[in-house]
Amino acid sequence: MKKLLIVGAFPPLGKKIFGGIARSCNLLIKSEEFSKFEIIRLDSSQISHPPPNFLIRLALSVVRMNRFIYEMIKHKPRVVLIFCSDGASAIEKGVMVLISHLFNSKQIIFPRAGNLINQVNNSHIMYHLIKFLFSKSDIFLCQGKKWSEFAHNKLKIDISKIKIINNWSAEDDLFKIGANKFIIEDSRIIKILFVGWLEKEKGVYEMINSFKQLIDKNLNIELIIVGDGSLKKIFNDLLNQKKFENKIKLNGWLSEEKLKYVYEESDIFILPSWQEGMPNSLIEATACGLPSICTDIGMVSDYYLNNEDIIIIKSKNQNILAKSLEKLINDVNLRKKLSVNGRLVAKKMFSTNTNLRKLSKIIKEQIT
């Protein structure tokens, strides 16, 4: 059996890690397609959110690098698949690419954070570092056309090394929920769902302020929050106000099965984030047939059409978010259209089985 070392989010038993890379790694490990490899896992997940201070992160990086070298010596994997985020994570994973060369292992780098593009564009130091480190990889994986163009035009990576692998978070169970989703016009409460970290970069303030605008208009709505973070206190404070009594439901992070139930029971999904790669939560929501509103971030507009598949809005604008929500709440036909079309896009582009099969094929080609 061929050995594959994966650097990603593999938290220790009993420790829960939430995020796009953690979700992707979990689906990969569970898949039948990857049961054909002997997988060595190296956990590089962040220990807290927001991240710890620089010295702690530096110490953890040194520990990971030593562990990486140990695993390379011990297992001598044929291929190394490296997931990375932005900032220091990207630099650290780029160094791992260089180390893999010393062991004659094939390297596949897979950046997942849309903000990395901004960092490279805005910093000469970051540009030269990432260009040098990532260009040494045998394969550069991208989540969409924008990443592919960035890799070729900005990082000057040979087009033959660039492969597009779509996000694979749309499981069959989610499509079953979407197939049974009925959009009806009635007087019941419209449940608006947000899934993500409760941090300002996720558009939490815009979400709160737009929700307040709709409550002031006496719309019959409820805001359902799945996630945690430093801004959770704001929601707790709102719950103490009579106007928002029974209007906000805080769930914290949920298990996969409980989250599926929330997707099933919700009416509209929103993601007003400032920056993402290709957000898992949007893909999961559309797979479940949820009419969705998302900011124009990352690879979203590479796959979804505005007002056809989802509603795409500018980030950092609470008024546009409020108007889009009000429009979707009042227009049942638009909700029906987005429910059907969004699910079709998720099924065509983000199927777990289809995309993991494609990734497995790329890895096998590097082994032979």
C-alpha positions as CSV (number, residue, x, y, z in Angstrom):
1,M,0.0,0.0,0.0
2,K,1.4,3.4,-1.0
3,K,2.3,5.8,1.8
4,L,0.7,9.3,1.8
5,L,1.6,11.9,4.5
6,I,-1.1,14.5,5.0
7,V,-0.4,17.7,6.8
8,G,-3.8,19.1,7.9
9,A,-6.3,19.4,10.7
10,F,-6.2,16.1,12.7
11,P,-7.0,17.1,16.3
12,P,-6.2,14.7,19.2
13,L,-9.0,12.5,20.4
14,G,-11.4,14.5,22.5
15,K,-10.4,17.9,21.1
16,K,-12.8,19.5,18.7
17,I,-11.5,21.6,15.9
18,F,-13.9,23.5,13.6
19,G,-13.1,25.0,10.2
20,G,-12.9,24.3,6.5
21,I,-9.6,22.4,6.6
22,A,-10.7,20.2,9.5
23,R,-14.0,19.4,7.7
24,S,-12.1,18.5,4.5
25,C,-9.6,16.3,6.2
26,N,-12.3,14.5,8.1
27,L,-14.2,13.7,4.9
28,L,-11.0,12.6,3.1
29,I,-10.0,10.2,5.9
30,K,-13.5,8.7,6.0
31,S,-13.7,8.2,2.3
32,E,-13.5,4.8,0.6
33,E,-11.3,6.3,-2.1
34,F,-8.5,7.1,0.3
35,S,-8.7,3.8,2.1
36,K,-6.4,2.6,-0.7
37,F,-3.5,4.6,0.8
38,E,-1.5,4.1,4.0
39,I,-2.1,7.6,5.4
40,I,0.2,9.2,7.9
41,R,-1.4,12.2,9.6
42,L,0.3,15.3,10.9
43,D,-1.9,17.7,12.8
44,S,-1.3,21.4,12.1
45,S,-4.5,22.8,13.4
46,Q,-4.6,26.0,15.4
47,I,-4.9,25.4,19.2
48,S,-7.3,28.3,19.7
49,H,-9.4,30.9,18.0
50,P,-8.3,33.7,17.8
51,P,-4.8,32.4,17.5
52,P,-2.3,32.6,20.4
53,N,0.6,35.1,20.5
54,F,3.6,35.0,18.1
55,L,6.0,33.2,20.6
56,I,3.5,30.4,21.2
57,R,2.8,30.0,17.5
58,L,6.6,30.0,16.8
59,A,7.2,27.3,19.4
60,L,4.4,25.1,18.1
61,S,5.7,25.6,14.5
62,V,9.1,24.3,15.6
63,V,7.5,21.3,17.2
64,R,5.5,20.6,14.1
65,M,8.6,20.9,11.9
66,N,10.5,18.4,14.0
67,R,7.6,16.1,13.9
68,F,7.3,16.4,10.2
69,I,11.0,15.5,9.7
70,Y,10.6,12.6,12.0
71,E,7.6,11.3,10.0
72,M,9.5,11.7,6.8
73,I,12.5,9.7,8.1
74,K,10.3,7.0,9.7
75,H,7.8,6.4,6.9
76,K,9.4,7.8,3.7
77,P,6.1,8.6,2.1
78,R,5.9,8.7,-1.7
79,V,3.6,11.7,-1.7
80,V,3.1,14.6,0.8
81,L,-0.3,16.5,0.7
82,I,0.0,19.8,2.6
83,F,-3.1,21.9,3.4
84,C,-2.3,25.5,4.4
85,S,-4.0,28.6,5.5
86,D,-2.5,32.1,5.2
87,G,0.2,34.1,6.9
88,A,2.7,32.1,9.0
89,S,0.9,28.9,8.2
90,A,1.6,29.3,4.5
91,I,5.3,30.0,5.1
92,E,5.6,27.0,7.4
93,K,4.0,24.7,4.9
94,G,6.2,26.1,2.2
95,V,9.2,25.1,4.2
96,M,7.7,21.6,4.5
97,V,7.6,21.5,0.7
98,L,11.4,22.2,0.6
99,I,12.1,19.5,3.2
100,S,10.1,16.9,1.2
101,H,12.5,17.5,-1.7
102,L,15.3,16.2,0.5
103,F,13.5,12.9,1.0
104,N,12.6,12.6,-2.7
105,S,8.9,12.7,-1.9
106,K,6.4,14.3,-4.3
107,Q,4.8,17.4,-2.8
108,I,1.3,18.7,-3.3
109,I,0.5,22.1,-1.7
110,F,-3.2,23.0,-1.2
111,P,-3.7,26.6,0.0
112,R,-7.3,27.1,1.3
113,A,-7.4,30.7,2.6
114,G,-8.6,33.4,0.2
115,N,-6.8,36.0,2.4
116,L,-3.4,34.6,1.3
117,I,-4.0,36.1,-2.1
118,N,-4.5,39.5,-0.5
119,Q,-1.3,39.1,1.6
120,V,0.8,38.2,-1.4
121,N,-0.6,41.1,-3.4
122,N,0.0,43.6,-0.5
123,S,3.4,42.6,0.7
124,H,6.7,42.3,-1.3
125,I,8.2,40.0,1.4
126,M,5.2,37.7,1.4
127,Y,5.1,37.7,-2.3
128,H,8.8,36.6,-2.7
129,L,8.5,34.0,0.1
130,I,5.3,32.4,-1.2
131,K,6.5,32.5,-4.8
132,F,9.8,30.8,-3.9
133,L,8.3,28.2,-1.6
134,F,5.2,27.2,-3.4
135,S,6.9,27.0,-6.8
136,K,9.0,24.1,-5.5
137,S,5.9,21.9,-5.2
138,D,5.2,19.2,-7.8
139,I,1.5,20.0,-7.8
140,F,-0.3,23.2,-6.8
141,L,-4.0,22.5,-6.0
142,C,-6.6,25.3,-6.4
143,Q,-10.2,25.5,-5.3
144,G,-11.2,27.5,-8.3
145,K,-10.4,29.6,-11.4
146,K,-9.2,32.7,-9.4
147,W,-6.7,30.7,-7.5
148,S,-5.5,29.0,-10.7
149,E,-4.9,32.4,-12.4
150,F,-3.2,33.8,-9.3
151,A,-0.9,30.8,-9.1
152,H,0.1,31.0,-12.8
153,N,0.1,34.8,-13.3
154,K,1.4,36.0,-9.9
155,L,3.4,33.1,-8.5
156,K,4.6,32.1,-12.0
157,I,3.9,28.4,-11.4
158,D,3.9,26.3,-14.5
159,I,0.4,25.6,-15.7
160,S,1.1,21.9,-15.9
161,K,1.6,21.8,-12.2
162,I,-1.7,23.6,-11.4
163,K,-4.8,21.4,-10.8
164,I,-8.2,22.6,-9.8
165,I,-9.9,20.5,-7.1
166,N,-13.3,21.8,-6.0
167,N,-14.3,21.8,-2.4
168,W,-15.7,18.3,-1.5
169,S,-18.0,19.1,1.5
170,A,-21.3,18.3,-0.2
171,E,-22.1,14.8,1.1
172,D,-24.9,12.6,-0.2
173,D,-26.8,13.1,3.1
174,L,-27.0,16.8,2.5
175,F,-28.4,16.3,-1.0
176,K,-31.1,14.1,0.5
177,I,-32.1,17.0,2.8
178,G,-32.2,19.3,-0.2
179,A,-34.4,16.9,-2.2
180,N,-37.0,17.1,0.5
181,K,-36.8,20.8,1.0
182,F,-40.2,22.5,0.5
183,I,-40.4,26.3,0.1
184,I,-43.9,27.4,1.1
185,E,-45.5,30.8,1.7
186,D,-47.1,31.0,5.1
187,S,-47.2,33.1,8.2
188,R,-44.7,31.0,10.2
189,I,-41.4,32.4,11.5
190,I,-38.6,32.5,8.8
191,K,-35.5,31.0,10.3
192,I,-32.2,32.7,9.2
193,L,-29.1,30.6,9.7
194,F,-25.5,31.6,10.2
195,V,-22.7,29.0,10.6
196,G,-19.2,30.2,11.4
197,W,-16.9,31.9,13.9
198,L,-18.3,34.8,15.8
199,E,-15.6,37.3,14.8
200,K,-15.8,40.6,13.0
201,E,-14.1,39.2,9.9
202,K,-17.1,36.9,9.4
203,G,-19.4,39.9,9.1
204,V,-20.9,39.5,12.5
205,Y,-21.6,43.2,13.1
206,E,-23.2,43.6,9.7
207,M,-25.4,40.5,10.4
208,I,-26.5,41.9,13.8
209,N,-27.3,45.4,12.5
210,S,-29.2,44.1,9.5
211,F,-31.1,41.7,11.7
212,K,-32.0,44.7,14.0
213,Q,-33.3,46.6,10.9
214,L,-35.6,43.7,10.0
215,I,-36.9,43.3,13.5
216,D,-37.7,47.1,13.6
217,K,-39.9,46.4,10.5
218,N,-41.8,43.7,12.4
219,L,-40.8,40.9,10.2
220,N,-41.5,37.5,11.6
221,I,-37.9,36.1,11.7
222,E,-35.5,34.2,14.0
223,L,-31.7,34.3,13.8
224,I,-30.1,30.9,14.4
225,I,-26.4,30.9,15.2
226,V,-24.1,27.9,14.9
227,G,-20.6,28.7,16.1
228,D,-18.6,30.4,18.8
229,G,-16.1,33.2,19.2
230,S,-15.1,36.4,20.9
231,L,-18.3,38.2,19.8
232,K,-20.7,35.7,21.4
233,K,-21.3,38.2,24.2
234,I,-23.0,40.6,21.9
235,F,-25.7,38.0,21.1
236,N,-26.1,37.2,24.8
237,D,-26.6,40.9,25.5
238,L,-29.2,41.1,22.8
239,L,-31.1,38.2,24.3
240,N,-31.5,40.2,27.5
241,Q,-33.5,42.8,25.5
242,K,-37.2,42.3,25.3
243,K,-37.3,43.2,21.6
244,F,-35.1,40.2,20.8
245,E,-36.6,37.7,23.2
246,N,-37.1,34.4,21.4
247,K,-35.7,36.0,18.2
248,I,-32.1,34.7,18.5
249,K,-31.0,31.1,19.1
250,L,-27.3,30.5,20.1
251,N,-26.2,26.9,19.5
252,G,-22.5,26.9,19.8
253,W,-20.7,24.4,17.6
254,L,-22.7,21.3,16.7
255,S,-21.9,17.8,15.7
256,E,-22.4,16.9,12.0
257,E,-25.7,15.2,12.7
258,K,-27.1,18.0,14.7
259,L,-26.0,20.6,12.1
260,K,-27.7,18.6,9.4
261,Y,-30.9,18.9,11.4
262,V,-30.5,22.7,11.7
263,Y,-29.9,22.9,7.9
264,E,-33.1,21.0,7.4
265,E,-35.2,23.2,9.8
266,S,-33.9,26.6,8.5
267,D,-35.3,28.7,5.7
268,I,-32.5,31.1,4.6
269,F,-28.7,30.9,5.0
270,I,-26.4,33.9,5.2
271,L,-22.6,34.3,5.2
272,P,-21.6,38.0,5.3
273,S,-17.9,37.2,5.7
274,W,-15.1,39.6,4.6
275,Q,-12.8,36.9,3.3
276,E,-12.9,33.1,2.6
277,G,-11.5,30.6,0.2
278,M,-14.5,28.4,-0.8
279,P,-16.7,28.3,2.3
280,N,-17.9,24.9,3.4
281,S,-20.9,26.3,5.1
282,L,-22.3,27.9,1.9
283,I,-21.8,24.6,0.0
284,E,-23.5,22.6,2.7
285,A,-26.4,25.0,2.9
286,T,-27.0,25.1,-0.8
287,A,-26.7,21.3,-1.0
288,C,-29.5,21.2,1.6
289,G,-31.6,23.4,-0.6
290,L,-31.3,26.5,1.5
291,P,-31.8,29.8,-0.4
292,S,-28.5,31.6,0.4
293,I,-27.0,35.1,0.7
294,C,-23.2,35.4,0.6
295,T,-20.7,38.1,0.1
296,D,-18.5,38.1,-3.0
297,I,-15.6,36.4,-1.4
298,G,-13.0,33.9,-2.5
299,M,-14.1,31.5,-5.2
300,V,-17.9,32.0,-4.7
301,S,-18.6,33.8,-7.9
302,D,-16.5,31.3,-9.8
303,Y,-19.3,28.8,-9.2
304,Y,-22.5,30.5,-8.2
305,L,-24.5,33.1,-10.3
306,N,-26.0,36.1,-8.5
307,N,-29.8,36.0,-8.3
308,E,-29.8,32.6,-10.1
309,D,-28.1,30.3,-7.7
310,I,-27.6,32.5,-4.6
311,I,-27.7,36.2,-3.8
312,I,-24.1,37.6,-3.9
313,I,-23.6,41.0,-2.2
314,K,-20.7,43.3,-1.3
315,S,-19.0,42.7,2.0
316,K,-19.1,45.2,5.0
317,N,-22.5,46.6,4.1
318,Q,-25.3,46.0,6.5
319,N,-27.9,47.9,4.5
320,I,-27.3,45.7,1.4
321,L,-27.5,42.6,3.6
322,A,-30.8,43.8,5.2
323,K,-32.3,44.7,1.8
324,S,-31.3,41.3,0.3
325,L,-32.7,39.4,3.3
326,E,-36.0,41.4,3.2
327,K,-36.3,40.7,-0.5
328,L,-35.7,37.0,0.0
329,I,-38.1,36.8,2.9
330,N,-40.9,38.4,0.9
331,D,-40.3,36.7,-2.4
332,V,-41.2,33.1,-2.1
333,N,-40.7,32.4,-5.8
334,L,-37.1,33.7,-5.6
335,R,-36.5,31.4,-2.6
336,K,-37.8,28.5,-4.6
337,K,-35.6,29.3,-7.5
338,L,-32.4,29.7,-5.4
339,S,-33.2,26.5,-3.5
340,V,-33.4,24.4,-6.7
341,N,-30.5,26.1,-8.5
342,G,-28.2,26.3,-5.6
343,R,-28.6,22.6,-4.9
344,L,-27.9,21.8,-8.5
345,V,-24.6,23.8,-8.4
346,A,-23.6,22.0,-5.2
347,K,-24.3,18.6,-6.7
348,K,-22.5,19.3,-10.0
349,M,-19.4,21.0,-8.5
350,F,-18.9,20.0,-4.9
351,S,-19.8,16.3,-4.5
352,T,-17.7,14.6,-1.9
353,N,-17.3,11.4,-3.9
354,T,-16.5,13.1,-7.3
355,N,-13.9,15.5,-6.0
356,L,-12.1,13.0,-3.7
357,R,-11.9,10.6,-6.6
358,K,-10.3,13.3,-8.7
359,L,-7.8,14.1,-5.9
360,S,-7.0,10.5,-5.4
361,K,-6.2,10.2,-9.1
362,I,-3.8,13.2,-9.0
363,I,-2.0,11.6,-6.0
364,K,-1.7,8.2,-7.8
365,E,-0.2,9.9,-10.8
366,Q,2.5,11.3,-8.6
367,I,3.3,7.9,-7.2
368,T,3.7,6.1,-10.5
